[in-house]
């Protein structure tokens, strides 16, 4: 930690990383955004604006407390453009050797319990996970979109999950509409990527989300679907007169598929037709017990497993791992969807995602996205800046703690050493000095 502090000014490097976000705002608003990001990285818990102002913001800047309230609650921060900046930063860390691999988009929603009825969009929602012992939860629902990019960590290929954007679901809003809008915004930045694959659970492969997937030629879908999804065999060519059939006969997942035992599961895979897509899709059926129909799960992939294997087989490590079970590659990619659940856990446990005390929807969304930008920083900075490459094998919590400690040290020494030695001012003048000006001028 001492070496990390002594070699360079951490705050200057952090400011350089966040400057594309700040440039999307006016200069005063960009300055407030930067100190809020520093607060998220430096403080163990981020709750009310009053709390972080008292213990952090007031000590480094002359900006008033009400200014931060106004920025969060009344300013419409361009979170869609923030998402574009995050996506471009994520794409920039992809190694040339991994450029042929697909980029993944992960889509899911999470519930956040809140105690108090004065929050905007506060409602009672069904909680399938039963976090509090009840099937219902009072609070907010957030729809989240993340991007997974391939990186090299310790010589091995991993997919790094980066939060892109959070949207709060209003009382009169549809999650599918919110999700499709976020996907469409992300695809404007990803339009030149050869293959983008959207991963989602059984709630989202329907309606507006499917329409959005079909809109972009480079966007594919791998998703869990409902067990009662109607599936058909491929149409058979006949010599009969008339219009050829669009679909074959209706298939039964319990009797018309041949299962192969793979580890602890039985898996069947076949190209079929569904009502979800006009074109054939690759369907996989999994179960731990063939005789227990309640344990069956269905997955669809709009991209053929042969095409996926062609992308991954160019890498020797992946080729050796997947050569035998290449037909399971869509299922293995879908397993990466769990990364978004891990992200939710880390954000809520270590990054104060659910501790917000702002009441307006706009204020809550702005604060949540500022926290997610800080979390993305902890994920990306080891790959974006070689000086911090050693953090690539550490958790985001470790990175956050290390940067928080370094930032606090630099702020302390800037107050009592650097500024006094450089400018030879009195302690009375120091009271009116905005310490952030020092780092802006010296960066």
N, C-alpha and C positions, 0 to 999 in steps of 0.2 A: 504494500500500500504506500509506503514511504517513497519507494522508487517511482511508483505511478504518479505521485504528487510532484516530486522534485524535477522530473524530466520535462514537463510541459504544463501549460495552463489548461486544466481540464475544462473549465467553463468556456474558454475560447473554442475548444474543439466541440463541445456540446452545442454552443451557439452556431457554429458552422453547420452542424448536422441539421439543426432546426430552422435555419434561415429560409429554406424554401417554403416552409409553413408560414413564417412570419411575413414573407414578401407578399402573401395573398391578402394581407390586411393593411390597414393604414399604419403608419409608423408608431403612433401611440398604442394602438390595439396590438400590434405585433410585439411591442415591448412588454405589455401585460401578459400576453400569451407565453412569452419566453420565461418570465419569472414564475408563472403558474406551473410550467413544465419543470422548472428547477425545484419548485416546492414538492411536486409529486415524486421526483427522484430522491430528494433529500430527506423527506419526512417519513417516519415509520407509518403514520396513518393520516389520511386526508379526509377530514369530515366536513365541518362547516367552514365557510369562507372566513368567518370571524376567528376560528381556531388557527387556520394556517396563516392568517394575516398577523395575528398576535405573536406567533412563535417563529415565523420565518419571513413573510413578505415585508413587514414593517421594518425589519432590520437591514434590508438590502436596497430599498427603494423608497422614494418620497411619494409614490402613487398612493392615493387614498383607498381605504377599504371599500367605499361605495363604488369606486371605479371598477373594481373586480366584480362586484355584484352586477353592475350595469353590463359589463362585457359578457358575462355568462347568461344573464336572464333576459336581456333586451337586445343584444346584438345577434344577428343571424350569422353565426360563423359558417363559412363555406365548407362544411364537413364533406361534401361531395368532392371538392377540389383537394381537401386534405387527403382524402382517400386516394386520389390520383397520384399525389406526391408519394404516399406510402407505397403504392404499387410500383411506381418507377424506381424507388429505392430498393425494393425487394428484387426487381428484375435485374438491377445493376450488379447484384452480388452473385449471379449465376455464372459459374465457370464455363469457359468456352467448350470444355470437354463434355459438359452436361446440357449443352444448348438444344440437343435433339429430344430431351426428355420433356414430357408434358408439364405444364403449369396447372396447379390444382386450385380451385375455388371451393371453400367449405362454407356451407350455409346451415344455420341452426338458430334457434331462439332459446332464451333463458328467462326464468322468472326470478324476480327479486322481491322478497317479502319486505313490506314497510309497515311500521306501526304509526298510525295517524291517518286521518281522512282528509287532510288539507292538501295533499299532493294532487297535482293535476294528473288526470288519466288513471287515478287510483281505482282499482276494481277488484272483484273477486273472480279468480280464475281456477280452472281445473288444473291440478298438479298431479301428473301421472307418476312422478317420482316420490310423492308423499314425504316431503322433507320435514314436515312438522307433525306427522302422524295422521294428518287429515288429507282427504282427496281434493281439498280446495285450499287456495292460498290467496291472501289479500296483499296486493302490491302492484308491481309493474311488470310488463313483458317487453323484452328487448330482442329485436332481430339483429343477428350479427353476421357479417361476411368477413371471411379471412382468406388469405392467399398462402399457398404452400409452394415453395420454390426449392429445387434440388441444390444442395450444397455439399461440399466435402468437409467432413469433420473427422480428424484422425485418420485420413486416408480412406474413409468409408463414406458412401453416399447416404445422405439423410434428407428428408423433406422438412424444411424449416417453416413453421406456421406463424404467420404475421397477421395481426388484426388489421382490417381495412376500415371498417365503419360499423357503428352501432346506430340503430334507429329504435326509438320507443314507439310501441304500438298504441295509438290513440283509441278511445272508446268507439269511434266510428270508422276505424281503419281496418283493412284486411291484411293479414300477414303475407299473403301471396303477392299482393300489390306492392307492399313495401319491399319484399325480397326481389321481385322482378325489376323494380326501379334501381336497386343497388347493383344488381347483376349487370343491367344495361349500362350504368355509369362506369362500372369496372371494365366492361368490354370495350369501351371507347379507348381506354389506355392499352388494352390487351389485343387490339384488333390485328396487330402485326405478328402476334405469337402464333406459330403453326398449329399447336394443339393446346386447348384449354379444356379441362375437365371439371365439371361441377359435381361435387359430392354432397348428398343430402339424405335425410331420413325420409320415412314414408309420408310425412306431412306435406312435403313440398313438390313432388313430381306430379303436378296437376295444374290446370288452369293457366294463369298468366305466366307462371314460371316456365312451363313447357313451351308456351308461345315465344318467350324470350330465348330459350335454348334453340328453337328452330330458326330464329331470326339470324343468328350468327353461324356462318359455315365452319368456323374454327372452334366452336363451343360444343362439347359433348357432355353427356350426363351419365353418371353411375350412381344409382340410388337404390335404397331399400323401398319396396312397394308393398301395398296391402296384400294380404294372403288371398283375398277374394278377387284379385285382379284377373280379368278374363283374358285368357291367352289362347292363341290359335296356332295350328301348324302352318307351315309355309304353303302357299297355293301350289297345287299340282297342275302341270300342263296337261290338257286333254285335247283330243282331236274333234271335240264337239263344237258345233257352231254356236255363235253368240259371244257375248262379252265374257272374257276370262274372269274367274273368281279372284277377288282381292285377298281372301284369306282361305286357309285350309280348314280342316275340322277343328272343333273346340277341344282343347286338351285338358286333362285332369292331372294336377300336379302329384296326386297320390298314386296314380296307376299308369300314367303314360310316359314316365321318365325312368331312365336307368341310373341308379345311384352308385357312386364309387366311394369306397371308404378311404378317407384322407385324415389321418390322425384320429381325433376323437369324434369326427363328424362324417356324415354321409352327404355327398354333394353330387348334384346332377346339373348338367349344363347343356343348353341347346339354343339354336337360333329360332326365334318364334315371331309371331305377329301379335300386337296388342292394340287396344283402342287408344293407348297413350301416344303412339307415334304412327305416322303413315308408313314408314320404312321398317323393315325387320330389325329386331333388337336381340342382343345376346342375353339370355336369361339364365340365372343360376339359382338353384334351390338348395338350401342347407337344412339339416336337421341332425340332432344328436341321437334321435331314436326314431327309426322309420315307422314304428307302430304307434307313436304318439303324435297325432295330427296337430296338437296345439303347439308343438315345438318347431313347425316348419316356418322358414323365412324365405322370402323371394327378393331377388336383386336383379335389376336390369342394367344393361350397358348399351348405350347407343353407338359405341365404338367397338369394333370387332376385336377379339383377343389377339388375333394374328397381327393386326396393325399395331396394337400396343407392344407386343413382343418384338416387333421389328424395331421399335424405338429403343427398347431397353437392351436388346441383344447386342447393340454396338459396344456396350460396356462389358468387359470380360467378367467382372465380379457379378453383375446382375445376371448375365447370360448363364453362368454356372449355377446360380441359385434358382433360376426360374425355368431352365430348359425342360426339366421333367414335368413341371406342372404349369406350363405356359397358359393353359386353358383357364387357370385360376387367377391370372394376373388382374382382371377387373375386380375380383373379390379382394385381392390383397391391397389394391389401391383404395378400395372402399374402407378398409380397416384404418386408413389414415384419417378418416373423418373423426375418429376419437380424439384427435389432436385439439379440436375445438372445445371438447368437453374439458380437457386438461387446462386449456386457456381460461375457460370460465372459472375453474377452481382456483387457479393462481391469481386471477384478477380479483376475485371476491375475498380470497384469504390473505393475500400479501399486498394488494395494490388498492384496497379500499373502494372497490367498484360499487359495493352496495351501501356505503356509509354516507351517501349524499344526503344533504338536508335542504337543498333548494326545492322550491315547490312547483315552479313552472316547468312545463314539458321542455321548452326551449333551453332553460337553464340546466336541467338534468342531462339532456342530450349533449349539450356542449361540454359539460364537465366529464361525462363518461367518455366522450371521444378524445378529450385532452389526456385522460388517464390511459386510454388505449394507444395513443401516439407515444406516450412515455414508455409503455410496455413494448411497443414495436421498436423503440430506440434500443432498449436493453437486448432485444433479439438480434437486431441488425448491426449494431455498432461493432461487434467483433469482426464482422465480414466487410463492413464499409470502411473501417479505419484500421490499417495494419498494426497501429500502435496498441490496439486493444485486442489483438488476435487471440491472446491467451484466454480470453473470456468465452471463446466459442464452445468450450467443453463444460462451462458452468451454467447453472440455472439462472433464470432472469432475476430471481430473488438475490442471488449472490452478486450479480452485476449491479443491481439497484443499490445494494448496501455499499459496495465498493465506490460507486460513483457518488452516492450520497455523502460518504465520509470525505472523499476528495473535494467535493464542492464546498462542504462546510469548512474544511481547512483553508481552502483558497480564499473564501470570504473572510475568514478570521484574519489571515495574514495580510490580505489586501487592506483591511482596515488599519491594522496596527504596525505594519512594516512597510510594504511597498509604497503606499501613497505618501506616508510621512517622509520616507527617505527620498522619494523622487521630487516632491513638490515643496517640502519644508514648510508645511502649514501648521497652524496652531490647532489644539484640540477643539477650540471654539468653532473654527471653520469646518472641522470634520463632521460636526453635527448636521450641517446642511449639505453634506456631500452625498450624492447618490452613487453608491458603490458600483452599480452596474455600468455607469459611465466609464469607469476605469477599465472594465473588461472589453467594452465596445471599442475604446480608443487603442487598447493594447493588442487587440486580436488582429 
